[in-house]
Amino acid sequence: MANGRRPAVGTWIRWLALAALLALPCGSCQTTAQSTKPLNSDDVDRSVTLPRTLANVWYRTDDLAMVGLPYESSGTLLVGTDAILFNTDGKSVNIPTRAIRSVVWRTMSGDRIREWAVVKWVENGSEKLVGFTAADGYRFDTSNRELYSAITVAWESQGKR
């Protein structure tokens, strides 16, 4: 193009084919996790029913050192009235809903970009804190509003809030 000539038709066809291939994975995407996040901790969709299974959920503790990935594990979150269960290869977290002290939608230490459903609960006399968020636009199965609402509804089912 620097010499004033237009690229050959074959070049344009290759560029269009590449663009079409890149668009294929998103052809069935319904929504991104970021575009459906709660506005704040009070933004709860109370029409969410339990139990709820949420795929492609990120998990992290509050003391995670941000050295590359913003999460510790990615897996499935099962939210029920009695417990919140996070499962992935090599990690399982079981949070009894009766032990939950708070659920808020906020950022976590070391991660100023994403917001998380932060769950604080008491286990064996000590306070625990973890965060869950949908896979932040990289996967499209779960919205953050649905995730946060399910956790909040489970917590409230125990008479909390």
N, C-alpha and C positions, 0 to 999 in steps of 0.2 A: 504494500500500500504506500510505502514511502516513495516509490517511484511513480506514483500516480495511477498504477494499474489496480483494477479490482480483483479480488480473489476469484479463483476459478470456481465454477459451479460445484465441482466435487468437494471443495473445501467447505462451502456452505452446507451441503448435504451432510457431511461428516459432523459439523457443528450442531445441526438440527437433530441428528440421530443421537448424539451425545446428550443433548438437552432432554430429549424424550426418555432416554434411559435413566437419567438422573431423576426425572419426575415420576417414574413408575412406582417406587416404594411408597410415595405419598398419595397415590391415586385413590386408595381406600381410607385415607386418614379423615377422621371425623372432626377432630378439634385438637388443639394443643393444650398441654397441661397449663402453661403459663396464661393463656387467654381466658381460662376459666378458674382462676384462683379467687379465694374469698377476698373481699375488700378489707376486712379487719376481723378481729376475733368474734364480733357479733353477727357476722354474715354467715348464718347457718341455714342450710336448706332442710327444713324439718319434714319434708316429704320423703326423705331418704329412709328406706326400710332396712331392718337388720334381720338376719345376718347379711353381711356384704363382703364379697371377695373382690379385692382390688389388685390388679396385676401391675407389674413394672413400677413398684414403689421403691424409692430410695430410703435408706435408714442410716442414721448417724447418732452418735452420742455428742454431748455438748463439748467434750474435750478433744474432739477430732482435730488433729493437726492438718491444716490445709496444705498438702504437699502435692497435689495433682488432682485427685478426684474430690468432689465436694461431699461424698458419701462413703460409708463403710461397706455397705452391702446393698444389692438390688434384689428384690424378691416379691413375694406375694403377701398381702396383708389381709387377714380375715378378721372382720370386726363384728363382734356379737354382743349381746347384752351382758354376758358374764365375763368375757375376756376379749382382749385384742391380741392376736397372734401374728407375728411376723416370721415368715419362713423363707429360707434360701439355702443353697448348698453350704453346709458347714455352720449355719447360724440359725438359732431359733430363739425368739423373744416372746415371752408370755406375760402380759400385763393384765391382772385381774381388774375389772372395771371398778369393783368396790374399793380398791386400793388407790385409785387415781385421785390426786389432789387438785390438779388443774390441767386444762387444755387451752392453749392459745395459739394464734396464728401470728408468727413473727420470724425475724431472722435469727440465726444462731451464731455463736461466737466463731469468728474466722470466715464467715460466709456472708458478705454484705449484698450479694446478688440475689439469692433465693430466699423465699420465705418457707417456713416449715410448720407443720402441725406438731407443736411441742407438747409432749405429754410428761407430766411430773407425777410420780407415784411413790409409795412407800413399800419397800420390800425388805423383810427381815430387820426392821427397825431403821433402815437407812433410806434416804431419799435418792431416787433414780430419776434421770431426765434423758429423754430421747426425742429425736425428731423424725417425722415421716413427710415425704413429699413425692408427688408424681414425678416421673422421670424427666421433668423439665423440658418438654418439647422434643426430646429425642425419641420418645415412644408415645403412642396416642391412645392407650387403652383406658386410662384413668384421668379424671380431671381433679385438680387440687381442691376445688369446692366440694366435690363429692367425697373425697378422702377426708377432708377436715370435718364436713358435716356428719359423716358416718361415725367418726371418733367422738365428736361432741354429743351426738344422739346416744351413743353407747354409754358415755359418762353420765349423761342426764338421766338415763334409765335407772340409775342407782340412786336417784334423788339428789344429785349434786348440781352445782352451778352457783 
